[in-house]
Amino acid sequence: MGRKQHRFHGDAERFEVVAAFIYERYGRSVRYIADVAGGRGMLCRILQKKYNYECEVIDPRGWTLRGVDSRQIKLEPSDASYYDLIVGLHPDEATRAVAEAALVRPAVLIPCCNFWSEEKLGRDELVAAIEDFYRQHRVRFERVTFEFKGPKNIGIVSEPPL
């Protein structure tokens, strides 16, 4: 009997790529990670099993895989202080909450759809709008291109203001 294959929209390798990035970037300087709008929790599962982080999915939909810690709530930016790192890998409606959480904690945000503004924004304009928000709030950030397939592989890695 083989391992069960999980189906995901988009490149399934994105979970491995982002998990490896987190480990290479933060190592043991972070312990508790929030995977915001993390869906089934594949990113959390990899972060837990492969890299020994404590991770939980924050997603009101409650779709997580067995064995993945989760809270069926929307992230409130004020809750970010509980975690060492906030991650939003294609967080849809939670994009703004992840960006606002970066005012309090380090964050990795890889937006996909424009839930940022009423204006029609493409990927590059969306990333630029989030970067403008970070500049206005003195959040230190860096734009990162992640090595997974698809057009939605541009992310912003940030640190809260000093």
DSSP file (Angstrom, degrees, kcal/mol; ACC not computed):
  #  RESIDUE AA STRUCTURE BP1 BP2  ACC     N-H-->O    O-->H-N    N-H-->O    O-->H-N    TCO  KAPPA ALPHA  PHI   PSI    X-CA   Y-CA   Z-CA
    1    1 A M              0   0    0      0, 0.0     3,-0.1     0, 0.0     2,-0.1   0.000 360.0 360.0 360.0 121.6    0.0    0.0    0.0
    2    2 A G        -     0   0    0      1,-0.2     2,-0.2     3,-0.0     3,-0.0  -0.233 360.0 -78.6 -86.3 175.8    1.6    3.3   -1.1
    3    3 A R        -     0   0    0      1,-0.1     2,-0.3    -2,-0.1    -1,-0.2  -0.476  51.7-104.4 -73.3 145.4    1.3    6.8    0.3
    4    4 A K        -     0   0    0     -2,-0.2     2,-0.4    -3,-0.1    -1,-0.1  -0.530  31.6-135.2 -71.2 131.8   -1.8    8.7   -0.5
    5    5 A Q        -     0   0    0     -2,-0.3     2,-0.4    -3,-0.0    -1,-0.1  -0.749  15.5-145.2 -87.8 133.6   -1.2   11.4   -3.1
    6    6 A H        -     0   0    0     -2,-0.4     2,-0.4     6,-0.0     6,-0.0  -0.805   8.2-138.0 -99.8 141.3   -2.8   14.8   -2.3
    7    7 A R        +     0   0    0     -2,-0.4     2,-0.3     5,-0.0    -2,-0.0  -0.830  26.2 172.7-101.5 135.5   -4.2   17.0   -5.0
    8    8 A F        -     0   0    0     -2,-0.4     2,-0.3     2,-0.2     4,-0.2  -0.969  36.0-110.4-137.3 152.1   -3.6   20.7   -5.0
    9    9 A H  S    S+     0   0    0     -2,-0.3     2,-0.0     2,-0.1    -2,-0.0  -0.649  88.2   6.5 -76.1 139.8   -4.3   23.6   -7.3
   10   10 A G  S    S-     0   0    0     -2,-0.3     2,-0.5     3,-0.0    -2,-0.2  -0.257 120.3 -17.0  81.8-172.5   -1.1   24.9   -8.8
   11   11 A D    >   -     0   0    0    138,-0.5     3,-1.7     1,-0.2     4,-0.2  -0.557  51.0-157.0 -74.1 115.0    2.4   23.5   -8.4
   12   12 A A  T >> S+     0   0    0     -2,-0.5     3,-1.1     1,-0.3     4,-0.5   0.727  88.7  72.0 -64.5 -21.1    2.5   21.1   -5.5
   13   13 A E  H 3> S+     0   0    0      1,-0.2     4,-2.5     2,-0.2    -1,-0.3   0.674  74.8  83.6 -68.0 -15.8    6.3   21.7   -5.2
   14   14 A R  H <> S+     0   0    0     -3,-1.7     4,-2.5     1,-0.2     5,-0.2   0.837  85.5  56.1 -59.5 -31.4    5.6   25.2   -3.9
   15   15 A F  H <> S+     0   0    0     -3,-1.1     4,-2.4    -4,-0.2    -1,-0.2   0.936 110.1  43.4 -66.1 -46.1    5.2   23.8   -0.4
   16   16 A E  H  X S+     0   0    0     -4,-0.5     4,-2.6     2,-0.2     5,-0.2   0.914 114.7  50.8 -63.3 -43.5    8.6   22.1   -0.4
   17   17 A V  H  X S+     0   0    0     -4,-2.5     4,-2.1     1,-0.2    -2,-0.2   0.931 113.8  43.0 -62.2 -47.4   10.2   25.2   -1.9
   18   18 A V  H  X S+     0   0    0     -4,-2.5     4,-2.5    -5,-0.2    -1,-0.2   0.895 113.5  51.8 -69.0 -39.6    8.7   27.6    0.6
   19   19 A A  H  X S+     0   0    0     -4,-2.4     4,-2.3    -5,-0.2    -2,-0.2   0.928 110.9  47.9 -61.9 -44.5    9.5   25.3    3.6
   20   20 A A  H  X S+     0   0    0     -4,-2.6     4,-2.9     1,-0.2     5,-0.2   0.901 110.7  52.3 -63.0 -40.2   13.1   25.0    2.5
   21   21 A F  H  X S+     0   0    0     -4,-2.1     4,-2.9    -5,-0.2     5,-0.3   0.932 108.8  50.0 -59.9 -46.4   13.3   28.8    2.1
   22   22 A I  H  X>S+     0   0    0     -4,-2.5     4,-2.9     1,-0.2     5,-0.7   0.926 113.0  46.2 -59.5 -45.5   12.0   29.3    5.6
   23   23 A Y  H  X5S+     0   0    0     -4,-2.3     4,-1.9     1,-0.2    -1,-0.2   0.934 115.6  45.3 -64.3 -45.3   14.5   26.8    7.1
   24   24 A E  H  <5S+     0   0    0     -4,-2.9    -2,-0.2     1,-0.2    -1,-0.2   0.879 119.9  41.3 -65.8 -36.8   17.4   28.4    5.1
   25   25 A R  H  <5S+     0   0    0     -4,-2.9    -2,-0.2    -5,-0.2    -1,-0.2   0.902 132.5  17.5 -78.0 -43.0   16.4   31.9    6.0
   26   26 A Y  H ><5S+     0   0    0     -4,-2.9     3,-2.7    -5,-0.3     4,-0.3   0.673  75.8 175.5-109.4 -21.3   15.4   31.5    9.6
   27   27 A G  T 3<<S-     0   0    0     -4,-1.9     3,-0.5    -5,-0.7    -1,-0.2  -0.247  76.5 -20.9  51.0-127.6   16.9   28.3   10.8
   28   28 A R  T 3  S+     0   0    0      1,-0.2    -1,-0.3    25,-0.0    -5,-0.1   0.263 114.1  96.2 -96.6  10.2   16.2   27.9   14.5
   29   29 A S  S <  S+     0   0    0     -3,-2.7     2,-0.3     2,-0.1    -1,-0.2   0.651  88.4  47.0 -75.0 -12.4   15.6   31.6   15.1
   30   30 A V        +     0   0    0     -3,-0.5     3,-0.1    -4,-0.3    53,-0.0  -0.934  54.3 164.5-123.3 152.5   11.9   30.9   14.8
   31   31 A R        +     0   0    0     -2,-0.3    23,-2.6     1,-0.3     2,-0.5   0.606  63.8  55.3-129.2 -48.5    9.9   28.1   16.4
   32   32 A Y  E     -a   54   0A   0     21,-0.2    52,-2.6    50,-0.1    53,-1.4  -0.839  65.3-175.4-100.2 123.3    6.2   28.8   16.1
   33   33 A I  E     -ab  55  85A   0     21,-2.9    23,-2.1    -2,-0.5     2,-0.6  -0.949  16.7-151.6-122.5 136.7    4.8   29.5   12.6
   34   34 A A  E     -ab  56  86A   0     51,-2.4    53,-2.9    -2,-0.4     2,-0.9  -0.937   4.8-159.0-104.2 123.6    1.3   30.5   11.5
   35   35 A D  E >   -ab  57  87A   0     21,-2.6    23,-2.1    -2,-0.6     3,-1.2  -0.856  21.0-150.9-100.2  96.5    0.4   29.3    8.0
   36   36 A V  E 3  S-a   58   0A   0     51,-2.9    53,-0.4    -2,-0.9    23,-0.2  -0.531  74.7  -2.1 -81.5 131.0   -2.4   31.8    7.3
   37   37 A A  T 3  S+     0   0    0     21,-3.3    -1,-0.3    -2,-0.3    22,-0.2   0.883  86.3 161.1  57.0  40.4   -5.2   30.6    4.9
   38   38 A G    X   -     0   0    0     -3,-1.2     3,-2.4    20,-0.3     4,-0.4   0.342  24.7-161.9 -78.5   5.9   -3.1   27.4    4.7
   39   39 A G  T 3  S+     0   0    0      1,-0.3    24,-0.3     2,-0.1    -1,-0.2  -0.249  73.0   4.2  56.1-121.9   -5.9   25.2    3.4
   40   40 A R  T 3  S-     0   0    0     24,-0.2    25,-3.1    22,-0.1    -1,-0.3   0.637 101.4-117.4 -75.5 -15.1   -5.2   21.5    3.9
   41   41 A G    <>  +     0   0    0     -3,-2.4     4,-2.7    23,-0.2     5,-0.2   0.720  64.3 143.4  91.9  21.2   -2.0   22.3    5.7
   42   42 A M  H  > S+     0   0    0     -4,-0.4     4,-2.2     1,-0.2     5,-0.2   0.900  75.6  51.4 -63.4 -39.3    0.6   20.8    3.5
   43   43 A L  H  > S+     0   0    0     -5,-0.3     4,-2.6     1,-0.2    -1,-0.2   0.939 111.8  47.4 -61.2 -45.9    3.1   23.6    4.2
   44   44 A C  H  > S+     0   0    0      1,-0.2     4,-2.7     2,-0.2     5,-0.2   0.916 108.9  54.7 -60.2 -43.6    2.7   23.1    7.9
   45   45 A R  H  X S+     0   0    0     -4,-2.7     4,-2.9     1,-0.2     5,-0.3   0.922 111.4  43.9 -57.8 -45.1    3.1   19.3    7.6
   46   46 A I  H  X>S+     0   0    0     -4,-2.2     4,-2.3     1,-0.2     5,-1.0   0.923 112.6  51.9 -66.6 -44.0    6.4   19.8    5.8
   47   47 A L  H  <5S+     0   0    0     -4,-2.6     6,-2.4    -5,-0.2     4,-0.5   0.874 116.7  41.5 -60.5 -36.5    7.6   22.4    8.3
   48   48 A Q  H  X5S+     0   0    0     -4,-2.7     4,-1.1     4,-0.2    -2,-0.2   0.964 123.0  34.1 -74.3 -54.2    6.7   20.1   11.2
   49   49 A K  H  <5S+     0   0    0     -4,-2.9    -3,-0.2    -5,-0.2    -2,-0.2   0.881 128.9  31.1 -75.2 -39.9    8.0   16.8    9.9
   50   50 A K  T  <5S+     0   0    0     -4,-2.3    -3,-0.2    -5,-0.3    -1,-0.2   0.830 134.4  23.8 -89.6 -33.9   11.0   17.8    7.9
   51   51 A Y  T  4<S-     0   0    0     -5,-1.0    -3,-0.2    -4,-0.5    -2,-0.2   0.407  94.6-125.3-117.8   0.4   12.2   20.9    9.8
   52   52 A N     <  +     0   0    0     -4,-1.1    -4,-0.2    -6,-0.3     2,-0.2   0.786  55.9 148.0  60.0  32.5   10.8   20.3   13.3
   53   53 A Y        -     0   0    0     -6,-2.4     2,-0.7    -9,-0.1    -1,-0.2  -0.592  52.8-120.1 -86.0 158.3    9.0   23.6   13.5
   54   54 A E  E     +a   32   0A   0    -23,-2.6   -21,-2.9    -2,-0.2     2,-0.4  -0.913  47.0 170.0 -96.1 118.8    5.7   24.0   15.5
   55   55 A C  E     -a   33   0A   0     -2,-0.7    14,-0.5   -23,-0.2     2,-0.4  -0.972  18.8-174.0-135.6 142.6    3.2   25.2   12.9
   56   56 A E  E     -a   34   0A   0    -23,-2.1   -21,-2.6    -2,-0.4     2,-0.4  -0.999  25.3-122.8-137.8 145.8   -0.5   25.6   12.8
   57   57 A V  E     -ac  35  70A   0     12,-2.6    14,-2.7    -2,-0.4     2,-0.7  -0.694  16.1-159.0 -82.8 131.6   -2.9   26.5   10.0
   58   58 A I  E     +ac  36  71A   0    -23,-2.1   -21,-3.3    -2,-0.4   -20,-0.3  -0.920  40.7 132.0-110.3 101.7   -5.0   29.6   10.6
   59   59 A D    >   -     0   0    0     12,-2.0     3,-1.1    -2,-0.7    15,-0.2  -0.916  52.2-147.3-157.5 120.3   -7.9   29.2    8.3
   60   60 A P  T 3  S+     0   0    0      0, 0.0    12,-0.1     0, 0.0    14,-0.1   0.669  93.4  71.9 -66.5 -13.8  -11.7   29.5    8.9
   61   61 A R  T 3  S-     0   0    0     12,-0.1    11,-0.1     1,-0.0     0, 0.0   0.784  87.0-147.6 -75.6 -26.2  -12.5   26.8    6.4
   62   62 A G    <   +     0   0    0     -3,-1.1    10,-0.1     9,-0.2   -22,-0.1   0.909  47.4 139.5  65.0  44.9  -11.1   23.9    8.5
   63   63 A W        +     0   0    0    -24,-0.3    -1,-0.1    -4,-0.1   -23,-0.0   0.208  24.5 144.6-102.3  14.9   -9.9   21.7    5.7
   64   64 A T        -     0   0    0     -5,-0.1   -23,-0.2     1,-0.1   -24,-0.2  -0.092  51.3-109.3 -67.1 153.7   -6.6   20.5    7.2
   65   65 A L    >   -     0   0    0    -25,-3.1     3,-1.7     1,-0.1    -1,-0.1  -0.323  50.8 -80.3 -68.2 157.0   -5.1   17.1    6.8
   66   66 A R  T 3  S+     0   0    0      1,-0.2    -1,-0.1    -2,-0.1     3,-0.1  -0.374 118.1  25.0 -60.4 137.3   -5.1   14.7    9.7
   67   67 A G  T 3  S+     0   0    0      1,-0.2     2,-0.6    -3,-0.1    -1,-0.2   0.405  91.7 116.9  88.7  -1.5   -2.2   15.5   12.2
   68   68 A V    <   -     0   0    0     -3,-1.7    -1,-0.2   -28,-0.1     2,-0.1  -0.884  65.1-128.0-102.0 123.3   -1.9   19.1   11.2
   69   69 A D        +     0   0    0     -2,-0.6   -12,-2.6   -14,-0.5     2,-0.3  -0.414  39.9 166.9 -66.4 141.2   -2.7   21.6   14.0
   70   70 A S  E     -c   57   0A   0    -14,-0.3     2,-0.4    -2,-0.1   -12,-0.2  -0.996  33.4-149.1-154.9 158.6   -5.2   24.2   13.0
   71   71 A R  E     -c   58   0A   0    -14,-2.7   -12,-2.0    -2,-0.3     2,-1.9  -0.998  20.8-138.7-128.7 126.4   -7.5   27.0   14.3
   72   72 A Q        +     0   0    0     -2,-0.4     2,-0.3   -14,-0.2   -14,-0.1  -0.506  67.9  99.9 -85.7  70.7  -10.7   27.7   12.4
   73   73 A I  S    S-     0   0    0     -2,-1.9     2,-0.4     3,-0.0   -12,-0.1  -0.924  76.2-104.2-142.9 165.9  -10.4   31.4   12.6
   74   74 A K        -     0   0    0     -2,-0.3     2,-0.3   -15,-0.2   -15,-0.1  -0.782  46.8-107.0 -88.6 141.8   -9.4   34.4   10.5
   75   75 A L        -     0   0    0     -2,-0.4    26,-0.1   -17,-0.2    22,-0.0  -0.542  28.2-157.6 -70.3 127.6   -6.1   35.9   11.5
   76   76 A E    >   -     0   0    0     -2,-0.3     3,-2.8     1,-0.1     4,-0.5  -0.925  21.3-130.4 -98.9 129.9   -6.3   39.1   13.3
   77   77 A P  G >  S+     0   0    0      0, 0.0     3,-1.4     0, 0.0     4,-0.3   0.807 107.7  63.6 -52.6 -29.6   -3.1   41.1   12.9
   78   78 A S  G >  S+     0   0    0      1,-0.3     3,-0.6     2,-0.1     4,-0.1   0.728  96.3  59.0 -67.0 -19.9   -3.1   41.6   16.7
   79   79 A D  G X  S+     0   0    0     -3,-2.8     3,-1.7     1,-0.2     4,-0.3   0.571  81.0  88.9 -81.1  -9.6   -2.8   37.8   17.1
   80   80 A A  G X   +     0   0    0     -3,-1.4     3,-1.8    -4,-0.5    -1,-0.2   0.775  69.6  73.2 -62.4 -26.9    0.5   37.8   15.2
   81   81 A S  G <  S+     0   0    0     -3,-0.6    -1,-0.3    -4,-0.3    -2,-0.1   0.698  84.8  67.9 -64.5 -17.0    2.5   38.4   18.3
   82   82 A Y  G <  S+     0   0    0     -3,-1.7    -1,-0.3    -4,-0.1     2,-0.2   0.783  98.7  60.9 -68.9 -26.9    1.8   34.8   19.5
   83   83 A Y    <   -     0   0    0     -3,-1.8   -50,-0.2    -4,-0.3     3,-0.1  -0.573  69.7-144.1-103.2 161.7    3.9   33.5   16.6
   84   84 A D  S    S+     0   0    0    -52,-2.6     2,-0.3     1,-0.3   -51,-0.2   0.705  90.9  18.8 -89.9 -25.8    7.6   33.8   15.6
   85   85 A L  E     -b   33   0A   0    -53,-1.4   -51,-2.4    20,-0.1     2,-0.5  -0.993  64.3-152.1-149.3 137.4    6.8   33.9   11.8
   86   86 A I  E     -bd  34 107A   0     20,-2.2    22,-2.4    -2,-0.3     2,-0.4  -0.944  16.9-169.0-110.6 130.0    3.7   34.5    9.8
   87   87 A V  E     -bd  35 108A   0    -53,-2.9   -51,-2.9    -2,-0.5     2,-0.4  -0.973  13.3-178.7-123.3 133.0    3.4   32.8    6.4
   88   88 A G  E     - d   0 109A   0     20,-3.0    22,-3.2    -2,-0.4     2,-0.9  -0.833   3.8-180.0-128.7  93.8    0.8   33.5    3.7
   89   89 A L  E    S- d   0 110A   0     -2,-0.4   -46,-0.1   -53,-0.4    20,-0.1  -0.826  84.0 -26.8 -95.4 100.7    1.4   31.3    0.7
   90   90 A H  S    S+     0   0    0     20,-2.8    -1,-0.3    -2,-0.9     4,-0.0   0.975  83.6 175.0  55.7  60.2   -1.4   32.3   -1.7
   91   91 A P    >   -     0   0    0      0, 0.0     3,-2.6     0, 0.0     4,-0.1   0.396  10.6-168.9 -83.4   4.8   -3.6   33.5    1.2
   92   92 A D  G >  S+     0   0    0      1,-0.3     3,-2.0     2,-0.2    23,-0.3  -0.187  75.6  13.6  49.9-120.4   -6.4   35.0   -0.9
   93   93 A E  G 3  S+     0   0    0      1,-0.3     3,-0.4     2,-0.1     4,-0.3   0.666 125.9  61.9 -62.5 -16.4   -8.7   37.0    1.4
   94   94 A A  G <> S+     0   0    0     -3,-2.6     4,-2.3     1,-0.2    -1,-0.3   0.341  71.3 103.1 -91.4   7.1   -6.1   36.9    4.2
   95   95 A T  H <> S+     0   0    0     -3,-2.0     4,-2.3     1,-0.2    -1,-0.2   0.924  82.6  46.1 -55.9 -48.0   -3.5   38.8    2.2
   96   96 A R  H  > S+     0   0    0     -3,-0.4     4,-2.8    19,-0.3    -1,-0.2   0.900 110.6  53.2 -64.8 -40.1   -4.1   42.1    4.0
   97   97 A A  H  > S+     0   0    0     -4,-0.3     4,-2.0     2,-0.2    -1,-0.2   0.899 110.2  47.8 -62.3 -40.0   -4.1   40.4    7.4
   98   98 A V  H  X S+     0   0    0     -4,-2.3     4,-1.1     2,-0.2    -2,-0.2   0.930 112.6  48.9 -65.7 -44.6   -0.7   38.8    6.6
   99   99 A A  H >< S+     0   0    0     -4,-2.3     3,-0.5     1,-0.2    -2,-0.2   0.909 112.9  47.3 -61.8 -41.8    0.7   42.1    5.5
  100  100 A E  H >< S+     0   0    0     -4,-2.8     3,-1.6     1,-0.2    -1,-0.2   0.833 104.4  60.8 -69.3 -31.4   -0.6   43.9    8.6
  101  101 A A  H >X S+     0   0    0     -4,-2.0     4,-2.5     1,-0.3     3,-2.1   0.785  89.8  72.2 -63.6 -26.0    0.9   41.1   10.8
  102  102 A A  T << S+     0   0    0     -4,-1.1    -1,-0.3    -3,-0.5    -2,-0.2   0.625  83.1  69.2 -66.1 -11.7    4.3   42.1    9.3
  103  103 A L  T <4 S+     0   0    0     -3,-1.6    -1,-0.3    -4,-0.2    -2,-0.2   0.698 115.4  24.8 -73.0 -18.3    4.0   45.2   11.5
  104  104 A V  T <4 S+     0   0    0     -3,-2.1    -2,-0.2     1,-0.3    -3,-0.1   0.741 129.8  18.4-114.3 -39.2    4.4   42.9   14.5
  105  105 A R  S  < S-     0   0    0     -4,-2.5    -1,-0.3    54,-0.1   -20,-0.1  -0.912  87.4 -84.5-135.8 157.5    6.3   39.8   13.3
  106  106 A P        -     0   0    0      0, 0.0   -20,-2.2     0, 0.0     2,-0.3  -0.322  52.9-166.9 -57.5 147.7    8.5   38.6   10.4
  107  107 A A  E     -dE  86 158A   0     51,-1.7    51,-2.9   -22,-0.2     2,-0.5  -0.992  27.7-154.9-143.3 148.8    6.3   37.5    7.5
  108  108 A V  E     -dE  87 157A   0    -22,-2.4   -20,-3.0    -2,-0.3     2,-0.5  -0.985  24.7-178.0-119.3 115.0    6.6   35.6    4.2
  109  109 A L  E     +dE  88 156A   0     47,-2.5    47,-2.8    -2,-0.5   -20,-0.2  -0.964  15.9 175.0-122.6 119.6    3.8   36.7    1.9
  110  110 A I  E     -d   89   0A   0    -22,-3.2   -20,-2.8    -2,-0.5    45,-0.2  -0.836  23.2-159.8-120.9  89.3    3.4   35.2   -1.5
  111  111 A P        +     0   0    0      0, 0.0    43,-0.2     0, 0.0     3,-0.1  -0.286  20.4 172.8 -73.4 155.2    0.1   36.8   -2.8
  112  112 A C        +     0   0    0      1,-0.4     2,-0.3   -20,-0.1    14,-0.1   0.658  61.2  32.7-122.3 -58.4   -1.9   35.3   -5.6
  113  113 A C  S    S-     0   0    0     39,-0.0     2,-1.5    13,-0.0    -1,-0.4  -0.744  86.2-103.0-108.0 152.0   -5.2   37.1   -6.1
  114  114 A N        +     0   0    0     -2,-0.3   -21,-0.1     7,-0.2     7,-0.1  -0.589  61.1 138.5 -79.7  93.7   -6.0   40.7   -5.6
  115  115 A F        +     0   0    0     -2,-1.5   -19,-0.3   -23,-0.3    -1,-0.2   0.012  57.0  86.3-110.8  22.0   -7.8   41.0   -2.3
  116  116 A W  S    S-     0   0    0      1,-0.2     2,-0.3     3,-0.1    -2,-0.1   0.869  96.9  -1.9 -89.3 -43.4   -5.7   44.1   -1.5
  117  117 A S        -     0   0    0      2,-0.3    -1,-0.2     1,-0.1     4,-0.2  -0.918  64.3-110.1-146.6 169.4   -7.8   46.8   -3.2
  118  118 A E  S    S+     0   0    0     -2,-0.3    -1,-0.1    -3,-0.1    -4,-0.0   0.726  91.7  94.2 -73.9 -22.4  -10.8   47.5   -5.2
  119  119 A E  S    S-     0   0    0      1,-0.1     2,-0.8    -3,-0.0    -2,-0.3  -0.318  91.4-105.3 -67.1 153.4   -8.6   48.4   -8.2
  120  120 A K        -     0   0    0     -2,-0.0     2,-0.4     5,-0.0    -1,-0.1  -0.740  48.6-178.9 -80.0 115.4   -7.8   45.7  -10.7
  121  121 A L        -     0   0    0     -2,-0.8    -7,-0.2    -4,-0.2    -5,-0.1  -0.969  17.8-148.5-121.5 130.2   -4.2   44.8   -9.9
  122  122 A G     >  -     0   0    0     -2,-0.4     4,-2.6    -9,-0.1     5,-0.2  -0.242  45.0 -84.8 -78.5-180.0   -2.1   42.2  -11.7
  123  123 A R  H  > S+     0   0    0      1,-0.2     4,-2.5     2,-0.2     5,-0.2   0.925 128.7  44.6 -55.3 -51.0    0.6   40.2   -9.9
  124  124 A D  H  > S+     0   0    0      1,-0.2     4,-2.3     2,-0.2    -1,-0.2   0.892 115.0  48.0 -65.8 -39.6    3.3   42.8  -10.2
  125  125 A E  H  > S+     0   0    0      2,-0.2     4,-2.3     1,-0.2    -1,-0.2   0.868 111.0  52.4 -67.4 -36.2    1.0   45.7   -9.3
  126  126 A L  H  X S+     0   0    0     -4,-2.6     4,-2.1     2,-0.2    -2,-0.2   0.941 110.7  46.1 -63.9 -48.0   -0.3   43.7   -6.3
  127  127 A V  H  X S+     0   0    0     -4,-2.5     4,-2.4     1,-0.2    -2,-0.2   0.918 112.9  50.9 -61.0 -43.4    3.2   43.1   -5.0
  128  128 A A  H  X S+     0   0    0     -4,-2.3     4,-2.3     1,-0.2    -1,-0.2   0.883 107.9  52.6 -62.5 -38.7    4.1   46.7   -5.5
  129  129 A A  H  X S+     0   0    0     -4,-2.3     4,-1.9     2,-0.2    -1,-0.2   0.898 110.4  47.4 -64.8 -40.1    1.0   47.9   -3.6
  130  130 A I  H  X S+     0   0    0     -4,-2.1     4,-2.3     2,-0.2    -2,-0.2   0.910 110.5  52.1 -67.3 -41.5    2.0   45.7   -0.6
  131  131 A E  H  X S+     0   0    0     -4,-2.4     4,-2.6     1,-0.2    -2,-0.2   0.893 107.3  52.9 -60.9 -39.2    5.6   47.0   -0.8
  132  132 A D  H  X S+     0   0    0     -4,-2.3     4,-2.5     2,-0.2    -1,-0.2   0.914 107.5  51.6 -61.2 -42.4    4.2   50.5   -0.7
  133  133 A F  H  X S+     0   0    0     -4,-1.9     4,-1.4     1,-0.2    -2,-0.2   0.921 110.3  49.4 -58.7 -44.3    2.2   49.6    2.4
  134  134 A Y  H  <>S+     0   0    0     -4,-2.3     5,-2.7     1,-0.2     4,-0.3   0.915 110.0  50.4 -62.9 -43.0    5.4   48.3    4.0
  135  135 A R  H ><5S+     0   0    0     -4,-2.6     3,-1.4     1,-0.2    -2,-0.2   0.931 108.3  52.6 -60.3 -44.8    7.3   51.5    3.1
  136  136 A Q  H 3<5S+     0   0    0     -4,-2.5    -1,-0.2     1,-0.3    -2,-0.2   0.805 116.0  40.7 -60.6 -29.5    4.6   53.6    4.7
  137  137 A H  T 3<5S-     0   0    0     -4,-1.4    -1,-0.3    -3,-0.3    -2,-0.2   0.247 112.8-116.1-105.5  11.6    4.8   51.6    7.9
  138  138 A R  T < 5 +     0   0    0     -3,-1.4     2,-0.5    -4,-0.3    24,-0.3   0.785  57.6 159.1  60.0  30.7    8.6   51.3    7.9
  139  139 A V      < -     0   0    0     -5,-2.7     2,-0.3    -6,-0.2    -1,-0.2  -0.723  40.3-129.6 -81.4 129.3    8.5   47.5    7.5
  140  140 A R  E     +F  159   0A   0     19,-1.7    19,-2.9    -2,-0.5     2,-0.3  -0.650  40.9 167.3 -78.8 135.2   11.8   46.2    6.2
  141  141 A F  E     -F  158   0A   0     -2,-0.3     2,-0.3    17,-0.2    17,-0.2  -0.956  29.3-157.9-149.3 164.8   11.2   43.9    3.2
  142  142 A E  E     -F  157   0A   0     15,-2.0    15,-2.8    -2,-0.3     2,-0.4  -0.991  23.5-127.4-143.9 135.9   12.8   42.1    0.3
  143  143 A R  E     -F  156   0A   0     -2,-0.3     2,-0.4    13,-0.2    13,-0.2  -0.722  31.0-170.6 -84.7 133.8   11.2   40.8   -2.9
  144  144 A V  E     -F  155   0A   0     11,-2.9    11,-3.5    -2,-0.4     2,-0.6  -0.983  19.4-147.4-129.4 135.7   11.9   37.2   -3.5
  145  145 A T  E     -F  154   0A   0     -2,-0.4     2,-0.3     9,-0.2     9,-0.2  -0.920  22.6-147.1-100.1 119.1   11.2   35.0   -6.6
  146  146 A F        -     0   0    0      7,-3.3     2,-1.8    -2,-0.6  -128,-0.1  -0.639  16.0-120.9 -89.0 143.9   10.5   31.4   -5.5
  147  147 A E  S    S+     0   0    0     -2,-0.3     2,-0.3  -130,-0.1    -1,-0.1  -0.442  72.3 106.9 -87.8  64.5   11.5   28.5   -7.7
  148  148 A F  S    S-     0   0    0     -2,-1.8    -2,-0.1     2,-0.2     5,-0.0  -0.949  74.3 -89.8-133.0 161.4    8.2   26.9   -8.3
  149  149 A K  S    S+     0   0    0     -2,-0.3  -138,-0.5     2,-0.0     3,-0.2  -0.263  79.9  53.1 -70.5 150.6    6.1   26.8  -11.4
  150  150 A G  S    S-     0   0    0      1,-0.1     3,-0.3  -140,-0.1    -2,-0.2  -0.189  86.7 -88.2 110.9 159.9    3.5   29.3  -12.2
  151  151 A P  S    S+     0   0    0      0, 0.0     2,-0.6     0, 0.0     3,-0.3   0.598 110.7  73.7 -79.3 -10.6    3.2   33.1  -12.4
  152  152 A K        +     0   0    0      1,-0.2   -62,-0.1    -3,-0.2   -39,-0.0  -0.356  61.7 107.5-102.8  54.2    2.4   33.5   -8.7
  153  153 A N        +     0   0    0     -2,-0.6    -7,-3.3    -3,-0.3     2,-0.5   0.184  45.0 107.0-115.5  14.2    5.9   32.9   -7.4
  154  154 A I  E     + F   0 145A   0     -3,-0.3     2,-0.3   -43,-0.2    -9,-0.2  -0.837  47.0 175.4 -96.2 128.1    6.8   36.4   -6.3
  155  155 A G  E     - F   0 144A   0    -11,-3.5   -11,-2.9    -2,-0.5     2,-0.5  -0.802  28.2-134.4-128.3 170.2    6.9   37.0   -2.6
  156  156 A I  E     -EF 109 143A   0    -47,-2.8   -47,-2.5    -2,-0.3     2,-0.5  -0.991  14.1-162.0-127.3 121.8    7.8   39.6   -0.1
  157  157 A V  E     -EF 108 142A   0    -15,-2.8   -15,-2.0    -2,-0.5     2,-0.3  -0.906  22.9-177.8-105.0 128.3    9.8   38.7    3.0
  158  158 A S  E     -EF 107 141A   0    -51,-2.9   -51,-1.7    -2,-0.5   -17,-0.2  -0.873  27.5-156.5-134.5 159.5    9.5   41.2    5.8
  159  159 A E  E     - F   0 140A   0    -19,-2.9   -19,-1.7    -2,-0.3     3,-0.1  -0.983  36.3-108.1-127.6 140.3   10.7   42.2    9.2
  160  160 A P        -     0   0    0      0, 0.0   -57,-0.2     0, 0.0   -56,-0.1  -0.208  48.6 -81.5 -65.0 161.3    8.7   44.6   11.5
  161  161 A P              0   0    0      0, 0.0   -22,-0.1     0, 0.0   -23,-0.1  -0.221 360.0 360.0 -59.0 152.9    9.9   48.1   12.1
  162  162 A L              0   0    0    -24,-0.3   -23,-0.1    -3,-0.1   -24,-0.0   0.480 360.0 360.0 -71.1 360.0   12.6   48.5   14.8
